[in-house]
């Protein structure tokens, strides 16, 4: 958990052009009922798919 967020998956920022694996993964989680979103982690140059802790 990171600042009230749970990281579900990490994806490198340098993916192939036209490919959005983090967005596709997040969309699949949203279809399952999770409130997944994609954020950029600049320190690791990666996209993170997260779920915020709604109890805070």
Secondary structure, DSSP 8 states (H G I E B T S, - for coil): -BTTEEEEEEEES---TT--HHHHHHHHHHHTT--EEEEEETTTTEEEEEEE-TT-
